[in-house]
Amino acid sequence: MNWTRYKLLIISGGITLVLSGVLIFWILSTGKANAEIDQEISTLTQTQDRLTASTPYPSESNLSELIRENERVTEYRNRIMDTIREQQFEVPDIRRHEFGDYVRGQWVPELRQLARTSVKGGENGVVLQDPSFGLQEYLDGALPEMAQLPKLLLDLQAKAHLSRLLFESGISELMVIQPIEAATRPTERTRTPGTGGPPPMMGGAPRPARPGQAAAEPQETRSVAEMEAERLFEWAPFRLEFRVYEDFYWDTLNRLLADPNQIVLTRLAVTNSNQMLWPDYLRPLVTGTTRARPRETRPAPRERGGDMLALLQGLDRQTPAAESAGPSTALPGLSERRMLRVGGDLLNVVMEVKIYRLKPVTPETTQGS
């Protein structure tokens, strides 16, 4: 047999056979994929028909349950708010012409008397660096402006409440208790979109609108929680500086945290009264202290080891006024602790707090109900 003669026919047949196999495989695989797609389409069509024929969501039962749950949450919220209102201190309704008599005849004398009788942290009571509590101008006869009176009355009651907490917890000396006037409120954190440079409160000014271009509305940058806090609460920020023994210091913190009023501690700093223990880089937070250690006032040691003895006794913490104080001058602290070399030191405490109060019930404060 002459294979060369049929060579072309054999090769053509082989190629045709291979192509036929590939074509058959492709047809089978494509048919399977098409069948799967047809099945998915059929399933989706059935699901669509079922959903179209079913009752729309939410059903009446689900809606009723949602309404009942919302009523329960609202009732619980109202109980909490009523409890807060009942326990927060009251702000008296004082007219402008009555303010001087109220401060001179009731407010200041009551706190001074309470300071004298609070002998837990000192046999002479609580020593007041400012017996007028920052109200000397009103004690001298000045009257506040009508626009300042509501905030001033709120600050007075907050100051009185904080003073009672400190006196009852056993502080030995009250140096500063004053409202923080430059407190940043959330309403100040707004800026105009599309303007370059720093925000307006940082010294930047918004660019003027171009001709034919409407001025951009201020963009709200507060969170929902901040806006709700401002809608429901008013607050009074205060700075407190006092001296207290370490064991009574913990009682002070516990009383602040357990107080029924909403007191939030925003800053706290505690330093030892002996400035010899302060490093040079420490910037004192206590009013009236120096920035660095007073090396020039350190007493010279009389014997070997005198530096350590002076450090333990805290000799350099005695100011010239304290050294020249007579028997009638009230000293902060307890006499039995002043005799101790260890454990009789008073701590300098500086804290900043905010007292939050629920605003009176008005349509504005109840719009979120």
Salt bridges, closest charged atoms under 4 A:
GLU65 OE1 - ARG68 NH2 2.57
GLU65 OE2 - ARG72 NH2 3.45
GLU69 OE1 - ARG72 NH2 2.38
GLU75 OE2 - ARG79 NH1 3.69
ASP93 OD1 - ARG95 NH1 2.66
GLU98 OE2 - HIS97 NE2 3.87
ASP101 OD1 - ARG104 NH2 3.53
GLU123 OE2 - ARG338 NH2 2.64
ASP155 OD2 - LYS151 NZ 2.83
GLU168 OE1 - ARG255 NH1 3.61
GLU173 OE1 - ARG243 NH1 3.14
GLU181 OE1 - LYS151 NZ 3.75
GLU220 OE2 - ARG222 NE 2.59
GLU226 OE2 - ARG189 NH2 2.55
GLU228 OE1 - ARG231 NH2 2.69
GLU230 OE1 - ARG222 NH1 2.29
GLU234 OE2 - ARG357 NE 3.82
GLU241 OE2 - ARG239 NE 2.85
ASP247 OD2 - ARG337 NH2 2.84
ASP251 OD2 - LYS120 NZ 2.75
ASP251 OD2 - ARG255 NE 3.47
ASP259 OD1 - HIS161 NE2 2.95
ASP280 OD1 - ARG293 NE 3.84
ASP280 OD2 - ARG295 NH2 3.05
ASP345 OD1 - ARG317 NH1 2.09
GLU352 OE2 - ARG239 NH1 3.50
GLU352 OE2 - ARG267 NH1 3.56
